[in-house]
Structures are given as structure tokens and as C-alpha cells.
Amino acid sequence: MRRMTARLFLLLALFSAGLPMTLWAHGSGAHVLGTVTEIAADHVVVQTQDGKTVTIQTTAQTKYRTTKEASTRDALQVGHRVVAEVTKDAAGFTAGELRFSSVPPKPGAN
């Protein structure tokens, strides 16, 4: 648990420092970093720091997590910065886990 918290802190620190990488491999998956611009029943849209828009499919198996604890899809809001652990296939990206801040986004923050 402590190792996962340290990794999450590192990812968020790198993200907030303006890490230019949008997507990178880690283990068997990849990560997408950015700000949520749209939330739909089966996907979220994330704008990366380099201005690209990435649609990430969500499923019943997608886990939602704040920086402090397990969370729910309902807690995710437009404007939240996210670290999405994804898999890529012919259909695009599918989220295994979406991590976001436990602090609500500022109004107009996207």
C-alpha cells in the first residue's frame, strides 16, 4: 500500500510539473495524463498537456480512486486532473483505473 501511495504521489508530482509525455508504458499497461473535459456513460475525454484529446472507454470493471482512497464514478468531475491506467487495442483505450484528486476542481478549470 505504501509503495502504491508513493507511486501515485510521484505520478501526480510529475504530472503537475508539466511532464511532456502523454502516454507511456508501465508494466502491461500504459498511462494517460490530463484534464477531464467530458464524462459520458461509457467513456471520459481527457485533454493532455500537449493539447491532444484522448477518449478513454470505461467499463463496469473500471476502478476509480482519489489520491486518498477508493472512489466512485460519480465523484469524478469535469476539470479533474487524472492519471488513467489504460490498455490499448484496436478499439482504442480502455481504463482499468482512473486516479484523480480528492479535491474538487476549480470552476472553469479545464
C-alpha positions as CSV (number, residue, x, y, z in Angstrom):
1,M,0.0,0.0,0.0
2,R,2.8,2.4,0.9
3,R,4.5,1.6,-2.4
4,M,1.3,2.4,-4.4
5,T,0.9,5.7,-2.5
6,A,4.5,6.6,-3.3
7,R,4.0,5.8,-7.0
8,L,0.8,7.8,-7.1
9,F,2.5,10.8,-5.5
10,L,5.3,10.6,-7.9
11,L,2.9,10.4,-10.9
12,L,1.0,13.4,-9.7
13,A,4.1,15.3,-8.9
14,L,5.5,14.7,-12.4
15,F,2.1,15.5,-14.0
16,S,1.8,18.8,-12.2
17,A,5.4,19.7,-13.1
18,G,4.5,19.6,-16.8
19,L,5.8,16.2,-17.8
20,P,5.7,16.4,-21.6
21,M,4.8,12.7,-22.0
22,T,1.2,12.0,-22.6
23,L,1.3,8.2,-22.7
24,W,3.9,5.8,-21.5
25,A,4.1,2.1,-20.9
26,H,4.4,0.7,-17.4
27,G,4.1,-3.0,-16.9
28,S,1.5,-4.4,-19.1
29,G,-0.5,-1.2,-19.5
30,A,0.0,2.5,-20.3
31,H,-1.0,5.8,-18.7
32,V,-2.7,8.9,-19.9
33,L,-2.4,12.1,-18.0
34,G,-4.6,15.1,-18.4
35,T,-7.7,17.0,-17.5
36,V,-11.2,15.6,-17.8
37,T,-13.2,17.6,-20.4
38,E,-16.2,15.3,-20.8
39,I,-17.8,12.4,-18.9
40,A,-20.3,10.1,-20.6
41,A,-21.9,6.7,-19.6
42,D,-19.2,4.7,-21.3
43,H,-16.2,7.0,-21.7
44,V,-14.3,10.0,-20.5
45,V,-12.5,12.5,-22.6
46,V,-9.1,13.8,-21.4
47,Q,-7.2,16.7,-22.7
48,T,-3.5,16.1,-22.3
49,Q,-1.0,18.9,-21.5
50,D,0.1,19.0,-25.1
51,G,-3.4,19.8,-26.2
52,K,-4.4,16.4,-27.6
53,T,-7.8,14.9,-26.8
54,V,-8.0,11.3,-25.8
55,T,-11.2,9.3,-25.4
56,I,-10.9,6.6,-22.8
57,Q,-13.6,3.9,-22.7
58,T,-14.9,2.9,-19.2
59,T,-16.5,-0.4,-18.2
60,A,-18.1,-1.9,-15.1
61,Q,-14.6,-3.1,-14.2
62,T,-13.0,0.3,-14.3
63,K,-11.8,1.3,-10.8
64,Y,-12.0,4.9,-9.6
65,R,-9.5,6.2,-7.0
66,T,-8.8,9.5,-5.4
67,T,-5.3,10.3,-4.0
68,K,-6.5,9.0,-0.7
69,E,-8.9,6.1,-1.2
70,A,-11.2,4.1,-3.5
71,S,-13.9,6.3,-5.0
72,T,-16.8,6.1,-7.5
73,R,-17.5,7.3,-11.0
74,D,-19.9,9.9,-9.5
75,A,-17.1,11.6,-7.7
76,L,-15.2,12.2,-11.0
77,Q,-15.9,15.7,-12.4
78,V,-15.1,17.7,-15.5
79,G,-11.9,19.6,-14.6
80,H,-10.3,16.9,-12.5
81,R,-6.8,16.1,-13.4
82,V,-6.5,12.3,-14.0
83,V,-3.9,9.6,-14.3
84,A,-5.6,6.9,-16.3
85,E,-4.2,3.4,-16.4
86,V,-5.3,2.1,-19.7
87,T,-4.9,-0.8,-22.1
88,K,-4.9,-0.2,-25.9
89,D,-6.5,-2.4,-28.5
90,A,-8.0,-1.9,-32.0
91,A,-11.0,-0.1,-30.5
92,G,-8.8,2.4,-28.6
93,F,-8.1,3.0,-24.9
94,T,-10.0,1.3,-22.1
95,A,-9.5,2.4,-18.5
96,G,-8.5,-0.2,-15.8
97,E,-8.2,2.6,-13.2
98,L,-8.8,6.3,-13.1
99,R,-7.0,8.2,-10.4
100,F,-7.9,11.8,-9.5
101,S,-7.6,14.3,-6.8
102,S,-9.9,14.2,-3.8
103,V,-10.1,18.0,-4.0
104,P,-12.9,19.2,-6.4
105,P,-11.7,21.0,-9.5
106,K,-11.9,24.8,-9.6
107,P,-14.8,26.2,-11.6
108,G,-13.8,26.6,-15.2
109,A,-10.6,24.5,-14.8
110,N,-10.1,22.6,-18.0
